[in-house]
Each structure stands twice: as C-alpha cells, then as structure tokens.
Amino acid sequence: ALRELSIQIADGDFVGVTGTSGAGKTTLAMALSGVIPHEFPGDFYGSVQVDGQDTVDHPMEDFCRKIGQVFQDIDSQIISPIVEDEVLYGIENFGIPRDQIEARLAEVLEEMGISDLRDRTIASLSGGQKQKVAIASVLVMRPRVLVLDEPTAELDPASSLGVFELLARYAAQHGTTVVVVEQKIALLSQFADLLIIVDEGADL
C-alpha cells in the first residue's frame, strides 16, 4: 500500500496528510502509530521510527504512552458505554494519580466542548459527538504524538475549524507532534507546517 515514501517529522510539527481515496493515507497513519505491523498481517519493508524506536523491533505497549491515535472508524475505537468512562479509560489503565484524574477529565471535556455530554451514553450521540469523545479520550493521555485519521469527517465547518484550533493550541502548549489525515485542504493549508500528498502509496 505504501512505496518509495520517505518522511521526517520533527518534534512539535503539525503535519497534514491528504490524497485521493485509496492512496494509502490510512495505511500511513497506522504505520506511524505502530499499529502496522503489529495488528495487521502483510509484508513490511523499510523502517518507521518513533522517538528513535523502530516500530518493528518494539511491541505496541512501548508506543501506547507516546502515541495517541484517533481512527477513521470511530465505533471501532470506543469501548465504554458512557462518555465519562470512555475518556477515563486510558488514564485509569496507565495509573495516572487519582488526584489528577478529575482535573484532566474536566479540562479535556471543556476543551472539546462536550462537558454536557459527560453522563450521556455513547449510543445516544451523533457521529460528530462520537468523534469529539474519541479525540478527548486521546488528548487526556497527553501523548507526545497525535495521529488522527479524518477527525472532522462528520463535523460541520464551524466544528471542524474548532477541532483544528484545539489541536494547534494543544500542540503549541505541550510540544506535541500532530499528524492529521484529512480531505479538507483549506483547513490543512491553514494549520499544517508540512503537507504530505500521498498518491498511490508514494509521497508527491
């Protein structure tokens, strides 16, 4: 799915990835996060390194704290029935001190504009609301790298702009590297430091 593709992304970069359907954008996102090669079978050639660690040589667990990913299929990512539980799942499992949990939860819900959804069931949410919950569940972990696959696909223009503003602000505040796969070229052009155009598995 990917070939002749060579990319270097620096700490703190805001990177946009775009291209036609089937070009390999999602495969690239999965490779950058380490999901490929550990979760999908296939032939893997070349090297993907995150913070100096090769994704082939290290297990997924080594990257879970460093990399947060929001998948294109939101329903495949959400595992809890209640919004609060979904956002809390990661930080509770990684042993974040109890006295920090409430503040981090409240902060990320407010940043995403979904504080009013805290006690709602996931099943009652719209597609756009689910996307915001998924992003919140990743941001609350405060990863060094964020990889998001079409995070605004089901959001209206105003909400899409708000998500990009949040990501840019978060990256600036925390020195986080952000990689966004997105079809909305105007948004990418406005926010991205680097724009990668993927065509038939290669970068243009």
C-alpha positions in Angstrom: 0.0 0.0 0.0 3.0 2.3 0.6 6.1 2.6 -1.6 9.0 4.9 -2.1 7.8 7.1 0.8 10.4 8.9 2.9 9.3 11.4 5.6 10.9 13.0 8.6 8.7 14.7 11.1 10.2 16.9 13.8 9.0 17.3 17.4 6.2 19.7 17.6 5.3 19.7 13.9 1.7 20.0 12.7 1.6 17.7 9.7 -1.3 17.3 7.2 -1.7 14.2 5.1 -4.0 14.2 2.1 -4.7 12.5 -1.2 -7.3 10.6 -3.1 -9.4 7.8 -1.7 -7.3 4.6 -1.6 -4.0 6.5 -1.9 -2.6 4.9 1.3 -3.3 7.7 3.8 -4.8 5.4 6.5 -2.1 2.9 6.0 0.5 5.6 6.6 -1.4 6.7 9.8 -1.4 3.1 11.0 2.3 2.7 10.3 3.2 5.9 12.1 1.3 4.9 15.2 2.8 1.4 15.3 -0.5 -0.4 14.7 1.2 -1.6 11.5 3.0 -4.1 11.6 1.7 -5.4 14.9 -2.0 -5.6 14.3 -2.3 -6.2 10.6 -0.6 -9.0 8.6 1.4 -8.3 5.5 4.8 -7.7 4.1 6.7 -4.9 5.8 9.8 -3.3 4.2 11.7 -0.2 5.3 11.6 1.4 8.7 9.3 3.5 10.8 10.9 5.1 13.9 9.2 7.0 16.7 11.4 8.8 19.1 14.3 6.6 17.9 12.5 3.3 18.4 11.7 1.1 15.4 8.1 0.0 15.4 9.0 -3.5 14.2 11.5 -4.1 17.0 9.4 -2.8 19.8 5.9 -4.0 21.0 2.8 -1.8 20.8 3.0 -1.3 24.5 6.1 0.8 24.1 4.3 3.3 22.0 0.9 3.5 23.8 2.1 6.2 26.1 3.8 8.2 23.4 1.3 8.0 20.6 -2.4 8.7 20.6 -4.4 7.7 17.6 -8.0 8.5 16.5 -9.1 6.0 13.9 -11.3 6.7 10.9 -13.9 4.2 12.1 -14.8 5.8 15.4 -17.1 3.0 16.5 -14.2 0.5 16.4 -12.3 2.6 18.9 -14.9 3.3 21.5 -15.2 0.6 24.1 -17.2 2.1 27.0 -21.0 2.7 27.1 -20.7 6.1 28.9 -18.8 9.2 27.7 -17.0 9.8 31.1 -15.9 6.1 31.2 -14.6 6.3 27.6 -12.5 9.4 28.3 -11.2 8.0 31.6 -10.3 4.5 30.3 -6.8 5.3 29.2 -5.6 7.4 32.1 -7.1 4.9 34.6 -5.3 2.0 33.0 -2.0 3.8 32.8 -2.0 4.6 36.5 -2.4 8.4 36.4 -2.5 9.6 40.1 -6.1 9.8 41.3 -5.8 13.4 42.4 -5.0 14.4 38.7 -7.8 12.5 37.1 -10.8 14.7 37.7 -8.9 17.9 36.6 -7.7 16.3 33.4 -11.1 14.9 32.6 -12.9 18.2 33.2 -10.2 20.1 31.2 -10.4 18.0 28.1 -14.2 17.8 28.1 -14.3 21.6 28.3 -11.7 22.0 25.5 -13.7 19.7 23.2 -16.9 21.5 24.1 -18.6 18.3 25.3 -18.8 18.9 29.1 -22.6 18.5 28.8 -22.1 15.0 27.3 -20.2 13.7 30.3 -23.0 11.4 31.6 -24.5 10.5 28.2 -24.5 7.1 26.7 -22.3 6.6 23.6 -25.3 5.1 21.8 -27.2 8.4 22.2 -24.5 10.5 20.5 -24.3 11.7 16.9 -21.4 10.8 14.7 -19.8 14.2 15.3 -20.2 13.9 19.0 -18.6 10.5 19.0 -15.6 11.9 17.1 -15.1 14.6 19.8 -15.3 12.0 22.5 -12.7 9.9 20.7 -10.4 12.9 20.4 -10.9 13.7 24.1 -10.1 10.2 25.1 -6.7 10.6 23.4 -5.9 14.1 24.4 -6.5 13.3 28.1 -3.5 11.0 27.9 -1.2 13.9 26.8 0.7 11.9 24.3 3.9 13.2 22.6 2.5 12.3 19.2 -1.1 12.5 17.9 -2.2 10.7 14.8 -5.7 11.4 13.6 -7.4 9.9 10.6 -10.1 12.2 9.3 -11.1 13.5 12.7 -13.6 16.0 11.3 -15.3 13.8 8.8 -18.7 14.1 10.5 -18.4 17.6 11.7 -19.8 20.8 10.2 -17.4 23.6 9.0 -17.5 25.5 12.3 -16.9 22.4 14.5 -14.1 21.3 12.1 -12.4 24.6 12.5 -12.8 24.4 16.2 -11.1 20.9 16.3 -8.2 22.2 14.3 -7.8 25.2 16.5 -7.8 22.9 19.5 -5.2 20.6 18.0 -3.0 23.5 17.1 -3.3 25.1 20.6 -2.7 21.7 22.3 0.4 21.1 20.2 1.8 24.5 21.0 1.2 24.2 24.7 2.5 20.7 25.1 5.1 20.5 22.3 3.1 17.7 20.8 3.6 16.4 17.2 0.3 16.2 15.3 -0.3 14.2 12.2 -3.8 14.7 10.6 -5.1 12.7 7.7 -7.8 15.0 6.2 -9.6 15.8 3.0 -10.3 19.4 3.9 -7.4 21.0 2.1 -8.3 24.6 3.3 -8.0 23.5 6.9 -4.8 21.7 6.4 -3.3 24.6 4.5 -4.3 27.0 7.3 -2.8 24.9 10.1 -0.2 22.5 8.8 3.5 23.2 9.0 4.1 20.4 6.5 1.6 19.0 3.9 2.1 15.4 2.6 0.2 14.5 -0.5 0.0 10.7 -0.9 -0.6 9.3 -4.4 -0.8 5.5 -5.0 1.3 4.9 -1.8 4.0 7.4 -2.6 4.5 11.0 -1.4 4.4 13.7 -4.1 
